[in-house]
Amino acid sequence: MATRRRKTAPERNVAERARRLAALNQAALAIAGDLDLDRVLEKILRTAARLVGARFGALGIPDGHGGFGRFLTVGISEARADRIGSLPRVHGVLGALVTEGKPIRARDIRRHPEFSWYPQAHPEMVEFLGVPIRHRDRVLGNLFFSGARGGAFTAEDQRLVEMLAAHAGVAIATAQLYADAQQLAMLEERSRVARELHDAVSQTLFSLVYEARAAAEQVQTDPQGAAAHLSQVQQQAGGALEEMRNLVLALQPKSLERDGLAATLRDHVDGLRRIHRAAIEARIDDGDRLAPDQQLAVLRIAQEALHNAVKHAGAVPIRLDLRHAGNGTRLVVSDEGPGFDVKRMARTRRTVGLHAMRDRAHAVGANLTIESEPGGGSVIRLTIPSRGRRTT
């Protein structure tokens, strides 16, 4: 029986490099076209840490004020992150990556001239690999790792991280362009409102000026003619006021106090569809009998759930269902996105919003459940019993 030939060291190196490049290509395909910057950056960070065999990793984007606007980590538990405290500042080694724009690879980062100190509860990191995230000639952030599996990072590790950093630079630049496009859309909307105001009132105001001038010219010589012109001024002014009221009412966003829960929620859904091209299917009952504090809770929870779905679920169907019955009100927001592990969700992602939803539900005696798992989408259910039938 023939024995299987063992690969030589060069063959194993070639196979390992091919595996790494395949993983790199898979990561690039996974993030292509994804406009959720946090999700893209987390994929890049985790892929890079896995490929270079790093126990710890982080990705930071400076906020322009000496801190980091975004800071994602791997290998740091939530408990340890709480003990470490505030996020790092852009100084020392991390600052050098941004200001100098060159990679840093060291067997012992504590010997680097820019190294200062580790805060209390921070893991003692020795070997270090840091790569700036660039787009064209700008440094947008940095990727850095420690805890190398082999005791030190290699030149090949550095090349792999530099490739992923290039993808991160494109992702950040794309997200910024998307934000600029949204800002431009808002400016175009303002221009449209200005045109509406101009078209609605300019002709009427011109006529008012003409009638008032004619009345002033005739007030001494033809009082009856002047009175006729003034009567015309009064009618046109009343018409202009009514037209302006209708226009303002049509242009301004819906108000919960003025328009009610159903109209306000529909207006919010329409805005998400228009701005984010979100595929939201909404079924919203009219005629609720909720108290004002309950209406506000339903609105805010629905808004947060929709925001999370639009941001994290991608271009998948999102459903909102708000129903009122004799025993209470039921809100369900679901999506067919990638889902998440509710118990292991990092505090830097969605938990702030999830805790806020739970607090709002508890404040009005409602029951909130959040169901999700990786690959299984998400469902958020809110049940508000009729007053006098509070949940336990």
Residue pairs with C-beta under 8 A, 6 or more apart in sequence:
7 15
17 156
20 51
20 156
20 160
23 47
23 50
23 51
24 47
24 51
24 160
24 163
24 164
27 43
27 44
27 47
27 164
27 167
28 167
30 43
31 40
31 43
31 44
31 167
31 171
34 40
34 171
34 314
35 174
35 175
35 178
36 311
36 312
36 314
37 70
37 171
37 172
37 175
38 70
38 72
38 311
38 349
39 312
40 168
40 171
40 175
41 59
41 61
41 70
41 72
41 168
41 171
41 172
42 72
44 59
44 143
44 164
44 165
44 167
44 168
44 171
45 57
45 58
45 59
45 72
45 73
45 74
45 143
46 57
46 74
47 164
48 54
48 57
48 143
48 145
48 160
48 161
48 164
49 56
49 57
49 74
49 75
49 145
51 157
51 160
51 161
51 164
52 129
52 145
52 148
52 153
52 157
52 160
52 161
53 148
53 149
53 150
53 157
54 74
54 75
54 129
54 145
54 146
54 147
54 148
54 149
54 153
55 75
55 146
55 147
55 148
55 149
56 73
56 74
56 75
56 76
56 123
56 125
56 145
56 146
56 147
57 73
57 74
57 75
57 143
57 144
57 145
57 146
58 71
58 72
58 73
58 74
58 76
58 143
58 144
58 145
59 70
59 71
59 72
59 73
59 133
59 141
59 142
59 143
59 168
60 68
60 70
60 71
60 72
60 88
60 90
60 94
60 141
60 142
61 68
61 69
61 70
61 71
61 133
61 140
61 141
61 172
62 68
62 69
62 90
62 98
62 141
63 69
66 89
66 90
66 91
67 87
67 89
67 90
68 87
68 88
68 89
68 90
70 141
71 87
71 88
71 348
72 348
73 81
73 348
75 123
75 147
76 84
76 123
78 346
78 347
80 121
80 123
81 347
83 120
83 121
84 119
84 120
84 121
84 122
85 119
85 121
88 94
89 95
90 98
91 116
92 114
92 115
92 116
93 104
93 109
93 112
93 114
93 115
93 128
93 130
93 144
94 130
94 142
94 144
95 114
96 104
96 114
97 103
97 104
97 130
97 131
97 132
97 139
97 142
97 144
98 132
98 139
98 141
98 142
99 139
101 132
101 134
101 139
102 132
103 129
103 130
103 131
103 132
103 158
103 161
103 162
104 112
104 128
104 129
104 130
104 144
105 128
105 129
105 130
105 153
105 155
105 157
105 158
106 112
106 127
106 128
107 126
107 127
107 152
108 126
108 127
108 128
109 115
109 125
109 126
109 127
109 128
109 146
110 126
112 128
118 124
118 125
123 146
123 147
125 146
125 147
126 146
127 146
127 147
127 148
127 151
127 152
127 153
128 144
128 145
128 146
128 153
129 144
129 145
129 146
129 148
129 153
129 157
129 158
129 161
130 142
130 143
130 144
130 145
131 142
131 143
131 144
131 158
131 161
131 162
131 165
132 139
132 141
132 142
132 165
133 139
133 140
133 141
133 142
133 143
133 165
133 168
133 169
133 172
134 140
134 165
134 166
134 169
135 169
135 170
135 172
135 173
140 168
140 169
140 172
140 173
141 168
141 172
143 161
143 164
143 165
143 168
145 153
145 161
148 157
182 275
185 275
193 251
196 247
196 251
197 247
200 243
200 244
200 247
201 240
201 243
201 244
204 236
204 239
204 240
204 243
205 240
207 236
208 233
208 236
208 237
208 240
211 229
211 230
211 232
211 233
211 236
212 229
212 230
212 233
214 225
214 226
214 229
215 226
215 227
215 229
215 230
215 233
216 226
218 225
218 226
218 229
219 226
253 267
253 271
254 263
254 264
254 266
254 267
254 268
255 264
256 264
256 295
256 296
256 299
257 292
259 267
260 286
260 288
260 295
261 288
261 290
261 295
261 298
261 299
261 322
262 284
262 285
262 286
262 287
262 288
262 322
264 299
265 282
265 284
265 298
265 299
265 302
265 320
265 322
266 282
266 284
268 299
268 302
268 303
268 306
269 280
269 282
269 306
269 320
272 278
272 280
272 306
272 310
273 279
273 280
276 310
277 315
278 306
278 310
278 318
279 315
279 316
279 317
279 318
280 306
280 318
280 319
280 320
281 317
281 318
281 319
281 320
282 319
282 320
282 321
283 319
283 320
283 321
283 322
283 323
284 320
284 322
285 322
285 323
285 324
287 324
288 295
288 324
288 329
289 324
289 386
290 298
290 324
290 329
290 384
291 364
291 387
293 363
293 364
294 329
294 364
294 366
294 384
297 360
297 361
297 363
297 364
297 366
297 384
298 322
298 329
298 331
298 382
298 384
300 356
300 357
300 360
301 331
301 357
301 360
301 361
301 368
301 380
301 382
302 320
302 322
302 331
302 333
304 353
304 356
304 357
305 320
305 333
305 357
305 380
306 318
306 320
306 333
307 353
308 350
308 353
308 378
309 318
309 333
309 335
309 337
309 378
310 318
312 337
312 338
312 340
312 350
313 335
313 336
313 337
313 338
313 377
313 378
314 337
314 338
316 335
316 336
316 337
316 377
317 335
317 336
318 333
318 334
318 335
319 332
319 333
319 334
319 335
320 331
320 332
320 333
321 330
321 331
321 332
321 333
322 329
322 330
322 331
323 329
323 330
326 386
327 385
327 386
327 389
328 383
328 384
328 385
328 386
328 389
329 382
329 383
329 384
330 381
330 382
330 383
330 384
331 380
331 381
331 382
331 383
331 384
332 379
332 380
332 381
332 382
333 379
333 380
334 377
334 378
334 379
334 380
335 377
335 378
336 377
337 377
337 378
338 374
338 375
338 377
339 372
339 373
339 374
339 375
339 376
339 377
339 378
340 349
340 350
340 372
340 373
340 374
340 378
341 372
341 373
341 374
342 354
342 370
342 371
342 372
342 373
345 351
345 354
354 370
357 368
357 370
357 380
358 368
361 367
361 368
361 382
362 368
364 384
365 384
365 385
365 390
365 391
366 382
366 383
366 384
366 385
366 391
367 381
367 382
367 383
367 391
368 380
368 381
368 382
368 383
369 379
369 380
369 381
370 378
370 379
370 380
371 378
371 379
371 380
371 381
372 378
372 379
383 391
385 391
